[in-house]
């Protein structure tokens, strides 16, 4: 299943975010705080925290920063309480958009997200209006050029580790798992020292929509995505836009 470049898309986002590495760590720090509050500080007994730790490692977050975040969340009873909220809606040409946020002020976040959609000629929809177009999967992206294993060997090891699917892209390998087995698969693959670009539970579109040839629509959608990216409350944004 070749021809696309998920890695290019991820690199685009990563390069854009690298200048704001502090923001990435702040976002993950919030996720750690919420996970610890909900399930405790031990990743062996807190599946959500274990998933976030994998995401943090893939983002090159230092281990001592992760540990400090966990200890702080476990010991600070006066820490800010964040609530997870999800918004669904449409960009130009019906592009599906899901926004996940952690906020201490739902009114502020709702207003900012709605404004981002409006300024990009999109609209907020009702819960469930686009989420059915996505599958929740554990996803591990490996840099193909830097990987010492060939596709067949890596596929065999990934499937042996418990992965559901494996695909070879133009410049990367994609390993997909059931979200409930993601942490176990990721841990099983750690000993291979793979050049992992991204490792997280994410939402993957069942079908992609291209805006090729419609510069205005692309510009409007990018406006919405940029505004969402700038919002400190926003954790993740998923779309079915085919950027490649």
C-alpha positions as CSV (number, residue, x, y, z in Angstrom):
1,X,0.0,0.0,0.0
2,X,2.4,2.6,-1.2
3,X,2.0,6.0,-2.9
4,X,1.1,8.3,0.1
5,X,3.5,10.0,2.5
6,X,2.1,10.0,6.0
7,X,5.6,10.8,7.2
8,X,5.7,14.0,5.0
9,X,2.5,15.1,6.7
10,X,3.8,14.4,10.1
11,X,7.1,16.1,9.3
12,X,5.2,19.1,8.1
13,X,3.4,19.3,11.4
14,X,6.5,18.5,13.5
15,X,8.7,21.1,11.7
16,X,5.9,23.7,12.3
17,X,5.8,22.8,15.9
18,X,9.5,22.4,16.6
19,X,9.8,26.1,17.0
20,X,7.2,25.8,19.7
21,X,8.7,22.8,21.4
22,X,7.7,24.3,24.8
23,X,4.1,24.3,23.7
24,X,4.2,20.6,22.8
25,X,5.6,19.7,26.2
26,X,3.0,21.9,27.9
27,X,0.2,20.1,26.0
28,X,1.6,16.7,26.9
29,X,2.1,17.9,30.5
30,X,-1.6,18.7,30.7
31,X,-2.5,15.3,29.4
32,X,-0.2,13.7,32.0
33,X,-1.8,15.7,34.8
34,X,-5.3,14.7,33.8
35,X,-4.3,11.0,33.4
36,X,-2.6,10.9,36.8
37,X,-5.6,12.6,38.4
38,X,-8.0,10.1,36.8
39,X,-6.0,6.9,37.3
40,X,-2.9,7.4,39.5
41,X,0.8,7.9,38.8
42,X,1.7,4.3,38.0
43,X,1.6,3.6,34.2
44,X,1.5,-0.1,34.8
45,X,-1.9,0.4,36.4
46,X,-3.0,3.5,34.4
47,X,-3.4,2.6,30.7
48,X,-4.2,6.2,29.7
49,X,-1.0,7.5,31.4
50,X,1.0,4.7,29.7
51,X,-0.3,5.8,26.3
52,X,0.7,9.5,27.0
53,X,4.2,8.5,28.1
54,X,4.7,6.7,24.7
55,X,3.5,9.9,23.0
56,X,5.9,12.0,25.1
57,X,8.8,9.8,24.2
58,X,8.1,10.0,20.5
59,X,8.0,13.8,20.9
60,X,11.5,13.6,22.5
61,X,10.3,14.8,25.8
62,X,13.1,14.1,28.4
63,X,12.4,11.3,30.8
64,X,13.1,13.5,33.8
65,X,10.5,16.0,32.5
66,X,8.0,13.2,32.2
67,X,8.8,12.0,35.7
68,X,8.6,15.5,37.2
69,X,5.2,16.0,35.5
70,X,3.9,12.7,37.0
71,X,5.2,13.5,40.5
72,X,3.8,17.0,40.4
73,X,0.4,15.9,39.3
74,X,0.3,13.1,42.0
75,X,1.4,15.5,44.8
76,X,-0.3,18.8,44.0
77,X,-3.9,18.7,45.3
78,X,-4.2,22.4,44.3
79,X,-3.3,21.9,40.7
80,X,-5.5,23.4,38.0
81,X,-8.3,21.0,37.1
82,X,-8.7,20.5,33.3
83,X,-11.7,19.1,31.6
84,X,-11.6,17.3,28.2
85,X,-13.9,18.7,25.6
86,X,-14.4,17.6,21.9
87,X,-15.8,19.7,19.1
88,X,-16.8,18.4,15.6
89,X,-17.5,20.3,12.5
90,X,-16.8,21.1,8.9
91,X,-14.2,23.1,7.0
92,X,-14.6,24.3,3.4
93,X,-15.9,21.8,0.9
94,X,-17.2,19.7,3.8
95,X,-13.7,18.7,5.2
96,X,-14.3,16.9,8.5
97,X,-12.6,18.3,11.6
98,X,-12.4,17.0,15.1
99,X,-10.9,19.2,17.9
100,X,-9.8,17.8,21.2
101,X,-9.1,20.2,24.0
102,X,-8.2,20.3,27.7
103,X,-9.5,23.4,29.4
104,X,-10.1,25.1,32.7
105,X,-12.7,27.4,31.1
106,X,-15.1,25.7,28.7
107,X,-16.8,29.0,27.6
108,X,-13.5,30.5,26.6
109,X,-12.4,27.4,24.6
110,X,-15.8,27.0,22.9
111,X,-15.7,30.6,21.8
112,X,-12.1,30.3,20.5
113,X,-12.8,27.1,18.6
114,X,-16.0,28.4,17.1
115,X,-14.1,31.6,16.0
116,X,-11.4,29.5,14.3
117,X,-14.0,27.5,12.3
118,X,-15.9,30.7,11.3
119,X,-12.8,32.6,10.2
120,X,-11.9,29.6,7.9
121,X,-15.4,29.6,6.4
122,X,-16.3,26.4,8.3
123,X,-18.9,25.6,11.0
124,X,-19.2,23.7,14.3
125,X,-21.6,20.7,14.1
126,X,-23.2,18.5,16.6
127,X,-21.5,15.7,18.6
128,X,-21.0,12.7,16.3
129,X,-21.5,14.6,13.0
130,X,-18.1,13.7,11.7
131,X,-16.5,11.3,14.2
132,X,-18.1,8.3,12.4
133,X,-15.8,9.1,9.5
134,X,-12.7,8.2,11.6
135,X,-11.3,5.1,13.3
136,X,-9.5,5.3,16.6
137,X,-6.2,3.4,16.3
138,X,-2.8,3.1,17.9
139,X,-0.4,4.4,15.2
140,X,3.4,4.1,15.1
141,X,5.2,5.8,12.2
142,X,8.8,4.7,11.5
143,X,11.2,6.7,9.3
144,X,11.9,4.3,6.4
145,X,15.2,5.8,5.4
146,X,16.7,5.6,8.9
147,X,15.3,2.1,9.7
148,X,17.8,-0.7,9.7
149,X,15.2,-3.4,9.1
150,X,13.6,-4.1,5.7
151,X,9.8,-4.0,5.3
152,X,9.2,-7.7,5.6
153,X,11.3,-8.1,8.7
154,X,9.7,-5.1,10.4
155,X,6.2,-6.3,9.4
156,X,6.9,-9.7,10.9
157,X,8.2,-8.2,14.2
158,X,5.3,-5.7,14.4
159,X,2.6,-8.4,13.9
160,X,4.4,-10.6,16.4
161,X,4.3,-7.7,18.8
162,X,0.6,-7.6,18.5
163,X,0.0,-5.0,15.8
164,X,-3.2,-5.3,13.6
165,X,-1.8,-3.9,10.4
166,X,1.4,-2.8,8.7
167,X,1.9,-0.7,5.6
168,X,4.8,0.6,3.6
169,X,4.6,4.2,2.4
170,X,6.9,6.2,0.2
171,X,9.2,7.3,3.1
172,X,7.8,5.6,6.2
173,X,6.3,2.5,7.7
174,X,3.0,2.6,9.4
175,X,2.1,0.2,12.2
176,X,-1.5,0.2,13.4
177,X,-2.9,-1.4,16.6
178,X,-6.1,-1.7,18.5
179,X,-6.1,1.3,20.8
180,X,-6.4,-1.0,23.8
181,X,-3.2,-2.9,22.8
182,X,-1.2,0.2,21.7
183,X,0.9,0.5,24.8
184,X,1.8,-3.2,24.8
185,X,2.8,-3.2,21.1
186,X,4.9,0.0,21.6
187,X,6.7,-1.5,24.5
188,X,7.3,-4.8,22.6
189,X,8.9,-2.8,19.8
190,X,11.1,-0.6,22.0
191,X,14.0,-3.1,21.9
192,X,14.3,-2.7,18.1
193,X,15.6,0.9,18.5
194,X,13.3,2.0,15.6
195,X,13.5,5.6,14.3
196,X,10.0,6.4,15.5
197,X,8.6,9.7,14.2
198,X,5.2,9.4,15.9
199,X,3.7,7.0,18.4
200,X,0.2,7.7,19.8
201,X,-3.5,6.7,19.8
202,X,-5.0,8.8,17.1
203,X,-8.0,9.2,14.8
204,X,-7.5,8.0,11.2
205,X,-9.9,9.1,8.4
206,X,-11.6,6.2,6.7
207,X,-11.4,8.3,3.5
208,X,-9.4,11.4,2.5
209,X,-10.7,14.4,0.7
210,X,-8.5,16.4,-1.6
211,X,-8.7,20.2,-2.1
212,X,-6.3,20.1,-5.0
213,X,-7.0,22.8,-7.5
214,X,-9.1,24.9,-5.0
215,X,-6.6,27.4,-3.6
216,X,-9.2,29.4,-1.8
217,X,-10.6,26.4,0.1
218,X,-7.0,25.3,1.0
219,X,-6.3,28.8,2.3
220,X,-9.5,28.9,4.4
221,X,-8.9,25.5,5.9
222,X,-5.3,26.3,6.7
223,X,-6.6,29.5,8.4
224,X,-8.8,27.4,10.7
225,X,-6.0,24.9,11.5
226,X,-3.5,27.7,12.2
227,X,-5.8,29.3,14.7
228,X,-6.5,26.0,16.4
229,X,-2.8,25.3,16.6
230,X,-2.2,28.6,18.3
231,X,-4.9,27.9,21.0
232,X,-3.2,26.7,24.2
233,X,-6.3,24.7,25.1
234,X,-6.3,22.6,21.9
235,X,-4.6,19.3,22.3
236,X,-5.3,17.5,19.0
237,X,-6.9,18.3,15.6
238,X,-7.9,15.6,13.2
239,X,-9.1,16.1,9.6
240,X,-9.8,14.0,6.5
241,X,-7.9,16.5,4.3
242,X,-5.5,14.8,2.0
243,X,-2.6,17.2,2.1
244,X,-0.2,15.3,-0.1
